[in-house]
Amino acid sequence: MLPFVHLPETSIYFEQTGTGRDLLIISGTGSDLRLPRLPSPLIDESFKVLRYDHRGLGQSSADDNPISMANFADDAAGLLSELNIAEIDVIGISFGGMVAQHLAIRHPKQIRKLVLACTSPGGETHSSADLLRLMDLPLEERQKAWLEMYDTRYQSGSTGKQFVYLLEKLITRNPSMFPNEASKGLMRQITARSSHDLSGDLRKISHRCLVVGGRYDGIAPPENLHYLSNNLQNCELRFFEGGHSFLWEDESAWKSISAFLAEDDDTL
């Protein structure tokens, strides 16, 4: 029997692996746990990791109503409550980082430490890349535009052929990013994502927080991460080599995240 948690408006598919301190990883746009995941051994070997499919994606259900960022955050909170997890470390990646910000404000007691990776606070000046505009493009144009946003070095033509090949494999391994006709779930996720704006509310987040990003990320550019770290109460900022996929380009990224999560709560 597949593991589901049944919430009022959705049934959430989840997976738990490993042993140790509880850790929730909130994934990005178009994610699906049935797809291959790039490894993060330091995390997988040191924590009891909880992952799940966002409502309307993967094996999680959704009704036909619009979905808000608050809904996505409440889904995460509901999952934790149903699994009797009172407090947990959270890593939010890309869109998952946006959800994690809403989760930290709406359900602060459920979070112990917070890691925001390659994400944005939203608003007029610090929004993430506009994915809605990509969905009407022909497939090849959509892939090219996505790749150029994924790593700004690709735009300048300075990236080596092997890197471009690996980056293209990373992106195209997830067919939901480039559907012939975008699924309802993906479109509603991207629509909710476009309305994300906590740029004026970040001071409400008091958790110990680590903001991490890639130096060449065009989806969540460095200035957005600087804004996050400057406006969160208890935060540090670290950049790594790479673009939006820096977590798998720079091996020191997961080491840094793992070390942050392992630190005593009274040190920063």
N, C-alpha and C positions, 0 to 999 in steps of 0.2 A: 504494500500500500504506500502510495506517495505521501510525503509529509506536507500537510496543508494546515494552516490556521484559518479558521472561518470567522471573518469579521462582518459587520452589518452590510457592507456594500461590495465585498470582495472576498475571495478565498486566496490566500497568499501561499505560494509554494516556497519552501525554504530548505536549506541544507545546513547541517552542522558537522564540522570536522575538527579533529584535533583535541587536545586536552590543555588545561591551563586556565589562565584568566580569560573571562568572556570578552569577545571582540566582535562587533558588528561592522561588516563592510557593506556600505550602500553604493551600489554600482551606478553606471552612467546611462546615457541615452541609448535606447534600443538594446539594452543588455538582456541576456537570456542564459540561464544557468545550463541549458542543454548544449551550448556552444563551448568549444575548448577555451580554457582559461590559461593565460600566461602565468608561469609559476611565481610565487612569492614565498620561497621556502622559509625564510626567517620568521615570517608571520604564521605560516601554516604549521610550523613545528613548535611554536612557542605559545600559541593561544588556542582557545576553543572558539573557532571562527564560525560565525553565523552569517550566511548569505541568503538572499531571497530575490525573487522576481518581483519587480514593481507591478502594481495592478494593471491589467490589460496587456502585459508583456510576458513572454515566456509561457509558463504554465499557470500564472496567476490570472484570475478572472476579473472582469469588470462589467458593469452595466453600461447602458448607453448614455449616461449622464456625463456632462463635462467634468473634468478632473482638475483640481486646483493643487497648488504646492502644499497647502495645508492638508489636503487629502493624503498626499504621498507621505508627509511627515506623520500623520496620524496612523497610517498603515504600519509604519515602522514601530511606533509606540504600541499599537495594538498587538503586533507580533511579539514584542518583548513581554508585554503583560500576559499574553496567553501562554508563553513559555516560562512564566514565573521568574523572569530575569529582572531584578529590581534596579540594577545599575550596571552599565556596560561602557567599555571604551568604544568609540565610534570612529571609523575612517570613512569619509565621504569622498568619492572620486568623481570629478566632473559634475554632471547633473546630480550625482549622489551627494556631492558637497553642498549643493544648494538645498537638497532635502535635509541634510544634516544641520544646516543653519536654522531651518524652520523647526526641526525637531528640538534643537537646543533651546529655542525660545518658547515653544509650545509645551514641551515636556522636559524641563531642565533637570528634574530629579532623576531621570532615567539615564543620564550621561555622566560618566566619570571623567574621561579625557576625550578631547576632540581633535581629530586630524582632518584638515581640509586640503584636498589635493586637486590641483589644476581646476579650480572652480572660481566663481565670481559672486560678488554681493548683489549684482543687479543694479537697476536704476538707469537714469539717462546717460551717465558718464562711465559706468563701470559694469555694463552688461557683458555677458558672454557673447560669442559669435551668434549671429542670427541664422539658426538652422531652418527656420520656416521658409526662408527665401530659396533654400536649396531644393525643397521638395518638388517644385514644379519644373526643375531642370531635367533635360534628358540624362540618362544614366551616366554616360561618359563625362559630361560636363559636371554632373553632381560629384562624381568621384574625384575629378581633378580639383574642383573647388574645395572639397573636403580635405584633400591632401595638402593643398596650399595653406589652409588654415591650421592644419594639424601641426605643421612645422614651418616656421617662417623662413628657414634656410632653403626650403624647397622653392619658395618664390624667387629667391635671388639666384637660383641655379648653382649654388655653391655646395650642394649636398652630393656626396658620392653615390655612385650607381647602386652599390650594395645596400646602403642605408635606405635609399628610395625603394628598393625592392622589398626590404624588410618592413618598411612602413606601409607599403601598399598591401602586403600580406596581412599585416595587423588589422588594417581597416576592412579589407574585403572579406576577411574571414567571417565577418558578421553580416549576413545578407540582409538583415532587417534595416541596416543603415541605408541600403540602396534598393528598395523594393520597386518593382514595376508600378505597383499601386500601393502607396503607403498604408500599412494596417491602421485600423482605427485607434488601436492602443498607442502606437508610436506617434501618430499625429496628435492625439490628445496629450501625450507626454510633452511633445515639442511645443504645443500651444501653451500648456501650463508653464513650461520652462521660460517661454518668452515673457511671461508676466512676473517672473521672479524679481523681487525688489526688496531687499532688506538693508539697503545702503544707509538708511537712517535709523535702523534698529539694532545695529551690531553691538552697541553698548549694553544691550540686554543680556548678552551672552557673557557669562562670568567664568566659564569652565577654563581649565588649563587647555591651551590650544596650540597646535603646531600647524602652520600654513606652509605648504610645499608646492613647488611648481617647476616647470621647465623653462629655461632661459629663452627658448625659441618657440614658445607656445603662442599661436595666433587665435586659439579658441578662448582660452583664459589667459590673456596676456599679463606680463609681469606687473604692469601698473595696477591691475585689478587685485593681485595678491598683496601688493604694497598697501592698497586701500584697506583690505581686510585686516592685515596685521596692525595697521595704524589705528584702527577703530575698534578692535576687539580688546577687552580689558586685560587679558592675561595670556599674551600670545607671543610666539617667536616665529620668524620667517626664514625659510631656507630655500635656495634655488639649486637646481641640479642640471646637468648636461642633458639636453634633449628638448623635444617639443611637448605636445599634449600626452605623449606616451613615455615621458621621462622615467616613470616608475619601472619600466622595463628596458630602458636604454642606459641608465646610470645605476650600477649595482649598489652604489652607496646610498641610494634613496631609501630602500626598504630597511637598510641597516640603521639609518638615521631615525626612521619612524619607529622601528622596534625599540631602539634605545630610549626614545622619548616616552613611549608607553611604559617602559620598565622603570623609569625614574621614580623616585619617591615623590609623593604629591606635594611636599613642601619645598621642592627645589625647582628652580626655573632659571 
